Amino acid sequence: MEGLLTRCRALPALATCSCQLSGYVPRRFHHCAPRGGRRLLLSRVFQPQNLREDQVLSLQDKFGDLTCKSQRLMLQVGLIYPASPGCYHLLPYTVRAMEKLVRVIDQEMQAIGGQKVNMPSLSPAELWQATNRWDSMGKELLRLRDRHGKEYCLGPTHEEAITALIAAQKKLSYKQLPFLLYQVTRKFRDEPRPRFGLLRGREFYMKDMYTFDSSPEAAQQTYNLVCDAYCSLFSRLGLRFVKVQADVGSIGGTMSHEFQLPVDIGEDRLAICPHCSFSANMETLDLSQMNCPACQGPLTETKGIEVGHTFYLGTKYSSIFNAQFTNVYGKPSLAEMGCYGLGVTRILAAAIEVLSTEDCVRWPSLLAPYQACLIPPKKGSKEEAASELIGQLCDHITEAVPQLHGEVLLDDRTHLTIGNRLKDANKFGYPFVIIAGKRALEDPAHFEVWCQNTGEVVFLTKDGVMDLLTQVQTI
């Protein structure tokens, strides 16, 4: 441990433990600044009281089976709280992480020309009846009637709505295409058996994009562009993923791919060829022949959690709603469409599932609710004199490291020992935990710094801490 003291100036490698990629302009992220001061205090963060394992099990018994690691950890740490079967309260840490994820999604979608819209969740039955999905989707649709007897559903997806919107624009030209329109909204599906917490619920957040092109060739280019953006997204988050051929299902179209995170609790069975780039959802294959159709080599099977899905729709929806544009010859032509989904809340839960230990939450570093947690000494302890030092460090970080404004949390529960608060910090998964212990009373003071994503622990001076944290990249 003593040998690590000399590493204060050789910090860029340590900063990479947070897996945060450069190349994006840091943005300030404000959230509930405490009244009367600029420090963010842990004692003021709303969350359920710390839950024991038996309390989590008892709590979940009211709403369904406790079936996976991410569900158990998110309940125990206080990231979510059950509201009804398949529906959860998203608490402050989770909302912060989700807002960061949406920012990453916005960056990737807008980098390829995406424009953000927001469509109503309440969708008229006649739109769905026009495509025959009012009946074909069956009980999956959450349906209701208004006071006038008019039927609606709470949208699980928005192909009908967006196509009707485009069809209402009567003077579109090929020069205006392509359109890449997307939203991030709540979606609703009447799951017969909600489970796995946020991985399979009845109410959830999704990013859905709908594209309109002037030709099949242009639509294919757009399809590839969006798939590449999805690959970039998951790579930035540091998540190991696989893109697999998939069934078009109730959405329809002629081509479909899923983006899967390989994990044992996944509900999808995947076939992957270790010798070439072929991969597919097992439901698309003839199970009597388990050789790779591309190279004839044997396929290996694994399980995965679907976190993204893309579809090439062609004119399936544009022909029904007559979504046309004027082509280069001045003639009306049907738009070629694609649709592309990302499960926002599902990505959060799936990332926790694949990155966390059995006892501690681990986040993609870009999505961690707070980047650093500072732990002062216990009140009345021999080290209490160091409390002022870590308070000053907290203020200095906030002032001198712009990208960490609003990202540093001070654990002011000084009635607890450092050990108990470190245990909590480990469970919450802050990328960096900075402790003022015995070494903080030295001259110069040294702070104990935990890099949670790698388990590295170093003792750094104030300047060393600042050098480390200035390397951190945020959204």
N, C-alpha and C positions, 0 to 999 in steps of 0.2 A: 504493500500500500504506500510506503514511504517513497518508493521509486516513482510513483505517479505524480508527486509534487512538481517534478521538473517538466511536466507536460503542459503547463499552463499556456505556453505560447504555441504549442503544436496542436492546435485545436480544430482545424478544418475537418480532419478525419472524424473526430468525435461528433461534430455537428451532423455528419451524414447518418448517424444512428437514428435520426428522426425521419429519414427517407423522404425529405422534402426537396422537391426539384426546383431548380432555379429557372429563370427565363420568363417569369411572370411578375408584373409590377405589384409589390405588396400593397394591400389595402388595409385601412384601419377598420377594426371590427369592434363596434361599441355594443355593450350589453349591460344594462342595469348598473351604471356607475353608482356607487354608494353615496348616500346623502352626506354632506359635510366633509367629503374627502375624495381623493382620487384612487385610493387603494380599494381593490376588490377583495372583500372579506368572505371567507368560506362560511362563517357563521350566518351570513345573510342570504345564502343561496337556499332557495326553497327546494326541499326534497323530503320524502318520508324519512322518519327516524330509521337509523341503521337497523336492518332486519337480520335476524338470525336465520340459519338454514331452515329450521323447523317452522318459523313464521312465514317464510316464502312458500313452503310447501302447503301450509294451511291456507294462505291467501289464494294460491292458485287453484286449490281444490274447489273453490267457489265458482271458478270460471272455466276450468278445463284441465287437461293433463299438463304437467310440467315435463316437457319432452326433449329439451335440448339445452346445451350449455349457454348459448347466448340468451335464451329466455330466462334461465335461472339467474345469470349474472346481472342482466338488466333489471330484473326485479329486486335483487338483493342490494345492488348498489344504489338503486333509486333513480334509474334512467327512465323507467316506464312504470305505470300503475294500472291494473286492470279496471276497465269501466263496465264492460259486458263481454260475452263471448266473442272473441275476434276483434275487439275494440280496446284501445289502450289510451290513457293519458300520456302524452309525450312531455316529459318534465324538462326543466331548464337545460341540463347538460345535453340531453338528446336534441332539443331544439337548436342549440348552438351548433352541434355537430351537423345536423341536417341543413341548417342555413349555409354552412361552409360547403357541404356537398353540392347544394344547389348552385353555389357560386362557381365551383369547378365545372359543373354541367353547363352553366351559362357560358363560361369561357370556351368550352369545347364546341358547343352548338353555334355560338355566334362567330367563332373562328371559321366555320364553313358556310356562313351566310344565313344561319338560323335567325328567325324573328320571333320574339316571344308574344304570345297571345294568352287570353284567358277565357275559356268557354264555360257556359253554365253547367253545373253538375246535374241539374234537372233537365232531362231530355224527353221531348214529346214522343209518345208511342208511335205516331204516324211515321216518324223518321225510321224507326226500327222495323216497322211493318213493311216499309218500302223495300227493305233489303231482306225481308223474311227472318231477320234475327230476333224479332220480338218473340217468335215461337221457337226457333231453333236453339236459342240460348237458354230456354226453359227457366227453371227455378233459380238459375244463377243471377238473373236480373232482380234487383230490389225494386218492386213496383209500388206505385201509389196513385191515388186519384185526388184531384183537387175538389173544392166545394161545388164545382160545376160538373163533376163527373168525368172530367178530362183525364186520360191516363198518361202517366209519366214513368220513367225509371230514373234511378240515380246512376249516372253513367259509369260503367266499368271501363269504357274506352270511348273514343269520340270520332270514329271514321264517318259515321252518318252526319254528325253535326258539322264537322269541318268541310265535308264535301258539299253539303247544302249551302254553307256560307260562300264557298267559291262559286257555286252554280248561280248564286244570286248576283254575282258581279258580271254584268252582261257584255262588257266591252273589254275583256282581257285580250291582250296581244301576246304572241309568242315572244316578243321582245322583253316582256315583263317576267317571263319564266326563266329559271325555276323559282318556285316559292318553297321555302323550308320553314314551316310554321310549327311552333312547339309551345307547350305549356307545362307547368309543374303544378298539379292540383291533386285534391283528394279524389280517390276512386272508391267504388263500392261494388262488392261481389258477395252474393249470399252463399258463402262457403258452407257446405253441408257439415263439415267438421273443422272449424278453425283450430290451428295448433301451431306450435313452434314460435309462439309470441308474434313478433313483427314479420316473421318469414311467411306466414300464411294467415292473413286476417280478413275481416269483412270490410274494413275501412283502412285505407293506406294511401300513401303519396306515391305518385308516379310522374315521370317525365314522358310525355308522348308527343312525338313529332310526326307531322304529315307533310309529304312533299308532292309537288305538282310539276311535271315536266312536259316538254313539248314532243318527245319521242321516246320510244323504248330504249334507244341507245343512250339518250341523255338521262333517262330514269335509272339505267344501270350504273352510270357514272355517279349519280347522286347516291345510289344505294351503297356503292363502294366507299364513297366519301364519308357517309355516316358511320359505316362499319369501322373505318379507320379512326374516326373520332372516338368511338366507343373503346377501341383498343388503346388509344392514347389516354383516355380517362382512367381505365383500370390500371394502366401502367403507372400513371402519376400517383395513384393511390397505393401503389405497391402491392396490389392484389394479383395472385397467380390465377389466370383465367384461361378458358379454352373456348374457342368459337366453334360451334358444331352445327351441322345440318339439322334442320328441324321440320316438323309437320306444320302446315299452315293453320290447322285447327279451324275455329269458328271465325277467325279474322279473314281467312281466305287469301287468294293470290296464287302465284306460281312459284315463289321461292321464299325460303325463310331460314333464318339462322338464330340460334340462341347463344348467349354469352353466359357461361357457366363457371361457378367457382367450385372446383373439386373438393368435396368434403363428405365424410361418411354418412352424415345424417340427411344428405340430399335426397330429394324424392325422385329425381330424374336419373335414369340409368344411361350412361354414356359409353359409346364404343370409340376407342381411340387407337389409331395405328401408330406403333412406336417407330415404324420405318419410313413413313411418309407423312404428309400434312393432313391426311384424311381424319375426320372426326364427325360423329353424328349422334343424335339422340337415338337410343335403341328402338324407339317406336317407329322410326322411319326405315328400319332394316328388316329383311327377311331373316328371322331368327334361326331358320334351319340352315343358313349359310353364314357362318361367322368369319369369313375371310374378307379382307379389305377389298372393296370393289376397284380401288385405284391400283394397288400393287399386288393383290392376292395374298399378302402376308396375313398372319393371324392378328386379330383385333384383341385388345385388352379392354376389360370392362371396369368402369368406376362409377361413382355416384356424384351428383353435382346439385348445386342450388342455382336455379336460373335467376340471373340478375338483369338481363337485357334480352330483347327479342326484336328482330327486324323482319319486315315483310315487303316483298315486291308485289304490289296489288294489281298492276296493270290498269285496266279500265273497269274493274269490277264495280266500284262505287261511282266513278264519274259517269258511267253509262246509265246508271239508275237515276241519278239526280241531274243528269245532263250538264255536267261541269265542263264547259267548253272554253276554248280560246280561239282567236283568229290566227291561222297558220301563215307561213310565209307567202302562200298563194292567195291569201285573202279569204280562205274558206274556213268554216267552223270545224274544229277538231276536238276530240275528247282528250282531256288531260291524262297523262300516265302518272299513276300514284304509287307512293310507298308509305309505310307507317313504321314507326320505330319507338319502342318503349324501353324505359329504364325504371326499375323498381327502386324508388328513392329510399323509403324506409326499409325495404328489403336489403338494399346494399349495406346500410348501416348495420343491421342485425347479422347479415352474412359475414361482413368483415370482422365483427366481434367473434362470430363463431369460429372463423378460420385462424384468427390472429391471437386470441386470448388463451391464457392458461386455464386450468380448471377453477382457479380461485380469483383470478385477476383479469379485469378488462384490459384489452390492448386495442388501440385504434390505429387506423391509417394516420400517420402523423399530421397530415394536412387537415384531418377532420377532428383531431382531439379538441374537446370543448375548451380547454385551456392548455396553453403550451407549457406553462411552468407553475409549480406550486412551491411557495416558500414557507418553511416551517421554523418559527422562532422557538427559543427555549421555553420550557415549562415555567410557569409563574412560581417564584419562590425557590427555584433550583439554583445551583451554583453558577450556571451559565446564563442566568437571567440578564446579566449586564449586556449580553450580545443581542438582546431584543432590539435595541435601538439601531444596531448595525444592520440587521437584516431588514428593518423597516426602511432605512436609508437606501439599502440596495434595491428594495422593491420600487421606491420612488425613482431611483436613478435609471433602472431598467425601463420604466414607463416613459421617462423623459428622453432617454438617449437611444432607444431602440424602437423606432416608429412602428415597425411591423408587429411589435408585441404590445402595442397599446390595447388595453382591454383583454390581454391574453395571460396576465400574471395574477395568480390568486394567492392571497396571504391566508394561511391557516391560523386564524387568530384564536383558536380554541386552546388557549394556553393553560387551561385547567387539566388538560391531558398531557401525558408524557410524549416526548418526541417519538418514541417507539410506536405508540398507538397511532399517532397521526401519520407516521411513515407507512404503517400497515394500511391505513385508509387510502393514502395517496397511491400506494401500490395497486390497490383494488381499482381505483378510478382510472389509472393508466395515463396520468400526465406524462408527456414525453420527458420532462425534466423536473426533478424534485431537488430543491436546494435547502439545506439544513444548516442552522446556526447551532453547532454543538460546542464541545470543549475546544476544538481547534479554532473557533471563532474568537477566542480570548487571547490568541497568540498575537505577536506583533511581527509581521502583518497578520491580520486575521485571515484564516482559511475556512472556506465553506465546503461542506460535504455535498457533492453533486452526484445525483443518481440519474443515469441515462436509462430510462425505463425500458426502452425498446431493445436494448442489448444487454442490460444488467451490469453495465460498467459503472464503477464508482470511482470518483477522483476528488481530491481536495484542491480547491482553487482559491486564489486571492480574488478580491473584488474585480481587479482588472481582468483576471483569467475568466471569471464568470461572464463578464461583459464581452470578452473576445469570443467566448463560446456562443452566447445567445445572439450576437450580431450575425452569426452564420445561419440562423434558423430562417427558413422560408415559410411564409404563410400565404393564405389566399388573398 
